[in-house]
Amino acid sequence: MSFFTKLRDRLTRSSAKIGEGLDGIVEAAPQAAEPAPAPVPAPAPGLVGRLFGTTPAKPEEPRRALDDEMLEELEDMLVQADLGVDTALRVTANIAEGRMGRRLSSTELKELLAAEIARIMTPVARPLPLYPKKPQVVLVVGVNGAGKTTTIGKLASQFRAAGKSVMIAAGDTFRAAAVEQLQIWGQRAGVPVMVAAQGSDPASLAFDAMSRAESEGADLLMIDTAGRLQNRQDLMEELAKIVRVIRKKDPTAPHNTLLVLDATTGQNALNQVETFRQLADVSGLVMTKLDGTARGGVLVALADRFGLPIHAIGVGEQIDDLDAFDADDFARALVGL
Ligand SMILES: Nc1nc2c(ncn2[C@@H]2O[C@H](COP(=O)(O)OP(=O)(O)OP(=O)(O)O)[C@@H](O)[C@H]2O)c(=O)[nH]1
């Protein structure tokens, strides 16, 4: 199954919210009396519809003239779908430009919205950059439960498949369960996981991991970190120390600092970006759990607000449920096209 198909099939909670929202907005208008179209067989729902072609031929779609009231409804719906007020306003204004009074069908509105979303997201859709530097050090940060371990495992597996040698350091040394999870993912991905005694200094583990990655000529070293935001000062010091220590080995490291965000937290993801940017030099984002939420619109808000690269998105718990972020695919899947 292509990742786009998977994305479309799993983003349904978000896309239902937006797609059905748009249908509702257009259909809310009294429809002009038009000759009733000949009845058509109801399109097969879901799977069958998807198996046999694209969009089923539609009878004449309802239309609604674009006016202030409709724009307001559109704006509200986008805010509800977690695009955030600023982004919703901008998107709506762009859709309105030069189109006031035009009678739009829901499909046309979806196309317009998808184009606006893709326009916002195209500049940030950038895969994790790979450098010739060995080892390339990728620091992975994010709150507990955001999906850091899972993301590291999935990325490690993909890099391995692409012929890279990868090592993982289990830098959340306080939580035995977190270390265990990472070891399981390391096994699945066929990648060594360096661990340290429970409660030991993560920076010292990071230093040892750097030494080993250098001596073994690894291409990539991914370092997991703790996500205890309850004590921000401690976490900031811990992350700063890891960075200081690995820079003793390589002054240009870490080469990437990935912030992993959980889509189900909706608007809270924006606060997490603000916070982690103060704690670490975040260079890019990965968003997980887009499959389990109606709040996928938050990714548009993130792109619009911060402009940070979005390297990958996760749509499930399996090893191949993570892929590079594609702006057009995401925009179309999100609006239900
Ligand atoms: N549905 C879904 N679940 C995911 C996805 N990514 C991660 N998960 C699940 O989210 C839970 C937390 O993921 P972890 O990778 O353990 O998160 P973490 O940030 O490492 O959390 P700690 O180990 O607590 O620091 C696990 O049950 C994962 O299986 C995703 O894209 N979709």
The ligand as an ORCA input file, in Angstrom:
! r2SCAN-3c Opt
* xyz 0 1
  N      -1.754      5.331     16.502
  C      -0.477      5.692     16.579
  N       0.220      5.438     17.694
  C       1.504      5.811     17.759
  C       2.146      6.482     16.683
  N       3.419      6.745     17.080
  C       3.544      6.260     18.340
  N       2.391      5.683     18.757
  C       2.097      5.068     20.050
  O       2.195      6.046     21.066
  C       2.660      5.459     22.277
  C       3.841      6.266     22.790
  O       4.908      6.132     21.864
  P       6.434      6.099     22.315
  O       7.219      6.001     21.082
  O       6.648      5.102     23.384
  O       6.543      7.551     22.929
  P       7.772      8.231     23.666
  O       7.726      9.674     23.306
  O       9.028      7.515     23.414
  O       7.315      8.078     25.138
  P       8.145      7.723     26.431
  O       8.812      6.414     26.133
  O       7.069      7.647     27.444
  O       9.078      8.874     26.588
  C       2.988      4.025     21.934
  O       1.918      3.211     22.361
  C       3.090      4.020     20.413
  O       2.766      2.772     19.857
  C       1.375      6.767     15.487
  O       1.828      7.373     14.495
  N       0.081      6.336     15.494
*
